[in-house]
Amino acid sequence: MRKGLFGLLLLFPHTALATDHESFPASFLVQKATTIIKSEIFPLQSCYQKALAQVPDLQGTVQIQSSVGSGGSVLGARVQSSSLKNATAERCILRNIYGIRFDSPAGGTAIFTYPFSFTRL
């Protein structure tokens, strides 16, 4: 591994997306969420980079469950599971998830789980 490099692998969410309205297939909504998350990835990478400075061999996956309201704002987010096992990085990721603005889900709210995999390059 080269010192100072870090990476973030974005995986396609593999859990079901639940919505209050079925006008769009869940896969379509997940693809849109993925595009938005990718555009807002730098603050999440920063969370990992800061934690990596303290724990040089840090790597793992953090699965975040998010609830998006009718206005596109994140109503709730939690760590569903984590192999990263770094509370500081996980809290930082959650704080940044709340700052992401998604498209408004048709008919109300959407709940989805998104895996973020972090590894040194």
C-alpha positions as CSV (number, residue, x, y, z in Angstrom):
1,M,0.0,0.0,0.0
2,R,1.2,3.5,-0.8
3,K,1.3,5.9,2.1
4,G,-1.2,8.8,2.1
5,L,-3.5,7.4,-0.5
6,F,-7.1,6.4,0.3
7,G,-10.1,5.3,-1.6
8,L,-13.8,5.1,-1.4
9,L,-15.6,2.4,-3.4
10,L,-19.3,3.2,-4.0
11,L,-21.4,0.1,-4.3
12,F,-24.8,-0.1,-5.8
13,P,-27.3,-0.3,-2.9
14,H,-28.4,-3.9,-2.6
15,T,-31.2,-3.5,-0.1
16,A,-34.7,-2.6,-1.1
17,L,-35.8,0.9,-1.4
18,A,-39.2,1.6,0.2
19,T,-41.4,4.4,-1.0
20,D,-44.9,5.6,-0.1
21,H,-45.8,5.6,-3.8
22,E,-45.0,3.2,-6.6
23,S,-45.0,5.5,-9.6
24,F,-41.3,4.7,-10.3
25,P,-39.5,1.4,-10.0
26,A,-37.3,1.3,-6.9
27,S,-34.2,0.6,-9.1
28,F,-34.8,3.9,-10.9
29,L,-34.9,5.8,-7.6
30,V,-31.8,4.0,-6.3
31,Q,-29.9,5.0,-9.5
32,K,-30.9,8.6,-8.9
33,A,-29.8,8.4,-5.3
34,T,-26.5,6.9,-6.4
35,T,-25.8,9.7,-8.8
36,I,-26.5,12.3,-6.1
37,I,-24.3,10.6,-3.5
38,K,-21.4,10.3,-6.0
39,S,-21.7,14.1,-6.6
40,E,-21.4,14.7,-2.9
41,I,-18.7,12.2,-2.1
42,F,-15.8,14.5,-1.1
43,P,-17.0,15.2,2.4
44,L,-17.4,11.5,3.0
45,Q,-13.9,10.8,1.7
46,S,-12.7,13.5,4.1
47,C,-14.3,11.6,7.0
48,Y,-12.3,8.5,6.1
49,Q,-9.1,10.4,5.5
50,K,-9.2,12.1,8.9
51,A,-9.8,8.7,10.6
52,L,-7.1,7.1,8.5
53,A,-4.6,9.6,9.9
54,Q,-5.3,8.2,13.3
55,V,-5.6,4.5,12.3
56,P,-3.3,3.8,9.4
57,D,-4.7,0.4,8.6
58,L,-8.4,1.5,8.7
59,Q,-10.7,0.0,6.1
60,G,-14.2,-1.4,5.9
61,T,-17.7,-0.8,4.8
62,V,-20.3,1.4,6.5
63,Q,-23.9,0.8,5.6
64,I,-26.0,3.9,6.1
65,Q,-29.8,3.7,6.2
66,S,-31.4,7.0,5.2
67,S,-34.9,8.3,5.1
68,V,-35.6,11.0,2.5
69,G,-38.6,13.3,2.9
70,S,-41.0,14.8,0.3
71,G,-38.7,17.9,-0.1
72,G,-35.6,15.8,-0.8
73,S,-34.0,16.4,2.6
74,V,-32.7,13.6,4.8
75,L,-35.1,13.1,7.6
76,G,-33.1,10.4,9.4
77,A,-29.9,8.4,8.9
78,R,-28.3,5.7,11.0
79,V,-25.4,3.3,10.7
80,Q,-27.1,0.0,9.9
81,S,-23.8,-2.0,10.0
82,S,-20.1,-1.3,9.9
83,S,-17.0,-3.2,9.5
84,L,-15.0,0.0,9.6
85,K,-15.5,0.0,13.4
86,N,-14.5,3.7,13.8
87,A,-17.1,5.7,15.6
88,T,-15.5,9.1,14.7
89,A,-15.6,8.3,11.0
90,E,-19.1,6.9,11.2
91,R,-20.5,10.0,13.0
92,C,-18.8,12.2,10.4
93,I,-20.3,10.3,7.6
94,L,-23.8,10.6,9.2
95,R,-23.4,14.3,9.6
96,N,-22.5,14.7,6.0
97,I,-25.4,12.4,4.8
98,Y,-27.8,14.9,6.5
99,G,-26.4,17.6,4.2
100,I,-27.2,15.8,1.0
101,R,-30.3,17.0,-0.9
102,F,-32.0,14.2,-2.9
103,D,-34.7,14.4,-5.4
104,S,-38.2,14.4,-3.9
105,P,-39.5,10.9,-3.7
106,A,-42.9,10.6,-5.4
107,G,-45.7,10.4,-2.9
108,G,-43.8,11.0,0.3
109,T,-40.7,9.4,1.8
110,A,-38.1,6.9,0.7
111,I,-35.9,4.7,2.8
112,F,-32.8,3.1,1.4
113,T,-29.5,1.6,2.6
114,Y,-26.3,2.6,0.9
115,P,-22.9,0.8,1.5
116,F,-19.8,2.9,1.5
117,S,-16.6,0.9,1.3
118,F,-13.3,2.5,2.4
119,T,-9.9,1.2,1.7
120,R,-6.4,2.4,1.3
121,L,-5.1,2.4,-2.3
